[in-house]
Amino acid sequence: MRPILLQGHERALTQVKFSKEGDLLFSVSKDHTVCAWYSANGERFGTYKGHQGALWTVDVDPTTTLLASGGADNTIRLWEVRTGRLLKTWEFSTSIKRVEFSEDGRQLLGVTEKRMNQLSTVIVYDIKQDIEAEQDDEPALRILVDELPKVTVAGFSYLNKYIITGHEDGSVTQYDAKTGEELHNSPSHEDGMQVTDLQWSADRTYFITSSKDKTAKLHASDSLDVLKTYTTDTPLNSAAITPDPVQYVILGGGQAAMDVTTTSARQGKFEARFYHKVFEEEIGRVRGHFGPLNYVAVDPTGKCYASGGEDGYEVEREKEQGIRF
């Protein structure tokens, strides 16, 4: 695997996302800046500046026309990918922990943090595809999460049928994406161990969650049944599914920096871990970071994957003749 080290952020990375074609990679960090990179060579495509706080999340629409970002300045911002022009800013009372476009790009979901007497909230905006059109100020849907622990991650299932949320107690919940009605809540991970990531299969009929309980789990979108479990020896921050026909899941995490200040990177377990999706067996690890991996993302074409870490670097690895270790 050929590694490309991307250096453009000054602080820890929090999320990385590929465009649908896989030609661009977007990254956000605690340094307030969104970066875009060419995935073929790691050169920087551009930056998107305007946020006034640490950034937690980023997503790009299916046509690579619109980019959404959210963070600790309590805003979701909508950008034009090509020019870097800021198109819309939505302001909230608490920070934004996750943004995600729907499968068709016509809706944008956001998750607000629960604090300062504010409930954790999932908001959904209808998105106009014309970049010159004025986006709506008010959300089309608002889900107040009052009886469940706070939401940490969320996303749209296939055909925008459900909104799936992951919570700080380790459970996952299914909502009707049109009405916001809660349909099903399922204990997934160990009680009290928060869900740290939620990523979809290519068709969004199933998804993977990672947790501080040192496991990642594959779930069916319609029933929330746990289909597969991948067990590690370190807390996990992220999990991704490779597209067919490659049958892997990639997990990232590692012991917190405060726990490994006197140990080596090997002891801190700062590696991307590959598991066979069907047989649940670990098949290899890839080193590259000297801090915990905060996020892993797979190119939708299956050519490469990227990881962003607490060390402030992104490492992109391209397959040469399949995955080799």
N, C-alpha and C positions, 0 to 999 in steps of 0.2 A: 504494500500500500504506500503510495507516494504522499507524504505529508506536506501541507502548505500552512505555514504559520502566519496568521493575520494579526498585525499589530496596528491598532488604531484607537484603542480605548485606553483611558488612564486609570480606570478602576474595574472592579469585578464585573464580568458579564452576567446578565440575568436571563437572556433568551436569545436564540438564533432561529431564523426561519428562512427556508428556501422559497423562491417563487415557484409557481406550478410547473413551469418549463424547466426549472432547475438551473437556469443560467445566472440568476442573481441570488445572493445570500444577504439577509438583513440581520443586523445585530443591535442589541441595546445593552446599556451598562449603567452603573451607578454614576457615571460621569455626565449625565444629562443629554447625551448625543445618540442619535440613530445613525448607524453606518450602513452603507450598501456596498457590496463587493461582487466582482465577477468571479463566479465559482470556478471557471476554467483555469485561472491563473492567480487568483487571490488579489488582484489589483483593485483599488478602491474605485467604486463607481461614483460615490458622492456621500454627503452627510446631510442630515436634516436637523437643524438647530432651532430651538424655540422653547423647549421644556426648561423649567426652573427647578427641577428636583431630580432625584434618582429615577431611572426608568426601570420598570419591571416587566414590560410586555410589548410585543410588536406582532403584527400580522400584515400580510399582503393579499389583495383580492385575486381571484383566479385569472384575471386578465393582466395582472401586473401593472395596473393603472393607478390604483389607490393603495395607500399605506396607512395603517392605523397604529398609534403608539399610546401608551398610558403609563403613568408613574406617580411618584410621591408629590408632585405639584397639584394633585387632585384634578387632573385634566385627561381627557382623551383627545388626541389631535389627529386630524385626517390630512394626509399629504398627497400631492401629485408625485408619483414615483419619478417620472422622467425629469421634471424640472426642480423638484424639491420645494415647490410652492405649498404653503400652508393653506388648506382649503376651509377647515372648520375646527373650532375648539369648543368642546363641551366641558363645562366646569361642574365639580361635585364637592361634597363636604368632606370626603375622605379620599385616600389614594386609590388608584386603579391597579388591580392585581393581575388582570387578564383581559385581553381583547382578542376577538376572533371573528373573521368573516364567515358567513354561511357558505354552503357549498356552491351556490350560484352567485355569490358576491352581492346579493341585493339586501342583505341585512348585516349589521355589525353588533356583536355582543360585547358587553363590558361587565366586569365584576368589581364592585366597590368594597373596600375593606370595612370590617366591623370595628369601630372604635369611636371614642368621643360621643357616646350615646347615640351613635348612628348604626342602624342595622346593616348587616351585609345584604347587598342588593345586586340582582342581575338585571341589567337594562339592555334593551334591544332597540336599535335605530334602523329605520328603513333608509337605505342608501340609494341615492340617485346616481345612475351610471354616468350621466353627463357631468364632467368636471366643472363646467361653468354654472351648473344649477346650484341654487342655495339649498343646503342640507337642512332638514328639520331640526328645530331646537328641542322639541319634546320627543321622548322615546315612544315607539309604537307599543312597547310592552315593558312592564316593570314588575319584577318578582321580588317581594320583600321576604327575606329568609329570617323569620322570627322564632319559629319553634325548633329549628335545627341549628347545630353549631355553624360557625361562619363558613362561607364558601371560600375555598382557596383556588380552585380551577373550574373552568366550565367550557362548554362548546356545543355546537350544533351537530346532531346526528344526520343520517342520510335523509335526503329530500326535505330537510328542515322540519322533520316530524317531531323530534324531541330536543330539548335542551338537557344535557347531562351535566351535573355539578359534582365536584369532589369537595369534601369537608375536612375540617381540622380534627374531627374525631375518627377519621378513617373510613367514613361511609360515602356512598355515592347515591345521588338522587336523580330521578327522571321526571321532567316536567313536560307538559304539552307546550310546544313551541308557539302555538297560536294564542292560547288562552292563559298560559302561565300556571295552570292547575298542576299541583303535585300529583303524580301518578304512582310513584313507587320509590321507596327508600330502602337501600340494602346495605347492611354492614359488610364491608369489603376487606379492609385491612384491620390490623389489631386495634382494639379500642384505645382511643387517645393518641394514636399515631397518625398525623395528618397526611392527607393525599397531597403530594408535592407536584404532580404533573398528570396531565391527561392528553393523550395524542391518539389520532384516529388511524384506522386502516384506510386504504385508498378509496374504498366505497362507503366508508363510515358506517358499516353495519356492525362493526365491533371496534373496541378501543382498548388502550392499555393505560393503566394507572401505576404510578410509583408512590412509595411511601417511606416514611422514616422507620417503619417496622422492618426494613431490609428486604422487602419483597416488591415485585411488580406483578400485576395481574391483568389478564386479558378478559374482557367482559363483552357479552352480547349487548348491543344497543337497545334492542326491544325488550329484553327480559332482565337485564343487568346480571344475568347468571355469570359466575366466574368460570371461564373456559380453561384457562391455564394459569399456573402460578410459577414464578421464577424467583428462587430464593438465593440471596447473596449473604455476604458477611459484613456488609457495611450499609449505613443509611443511604437511601436513594433520593436523588433530587429530580431525576428525569428518566423517561423511557420512551423509545420510539420504535415503530414497526417498519421494517423494510417492505417495499412493494413486491408483489409476486413477479417472477417465480422465486425470488430469493426468500428463504424461509428463516429469517432471523428477527430477533428483537435486540435492541441495543440499549444498555442501561448505563446511567452515569450517576455518580455521587461521590462518597468519600467522607471520612471523618471530618468534623468541623475543624477549622484552622486552629482554634484555641486548644483543641485536644491533641494536636500533633505538632506543636511548636518545637518539640525536642526529638521528633522522629523523622525518618526519611520519607520521601514521597512514596516509596514502596510500602512502608508501614501504614501510611495514610490511605493507601488503596485508591489513588487518584488515576484510575484507568477506566476506559470505556470497555464494557463487558458485553460480549456477544453470546446470546443464547439461541438454541434452536427453537423456533416458534412452536413447533408441534411436540417435540420430545422433551422440552423444558430443561435441557442439559446445557451447561456452559461449554462453549466450544473454543473460546479464546478471549484474550484481553489485549488492548492496545494502549500503550503508554503515550504520554505527550505533555501532560499538565503536571505542575508541581503544587497544585491546590485542588480542592474538591471541584468536580464537574457540576456546574449548575444547570446545564441544559445540553441535550443532544437532539439533533435533527437530521433526518434522512432526506436526501434529494429525491423528489417524487419519481424521477426516472430510474433510480436505483444505482446511479453511477458512483455516488460518494456519500459521505456523511460529514457532519460538522459538530464540534463540541465547543462550548463556551465555559470558561472556568473562573473560579475565584481569583486565579492568578492574573486575570485581566487579558488573557489571550484567547483567540479562537484557533482551533486546529481543524483544518479540513483535510480529509483523507480520501484520495481517489483510488478506486479499484484499478488494478492493472490487468490481471487475469483472474478475476474473482477475488474473494477475500482470502488473504494469506496471513499466517501468523508465524 
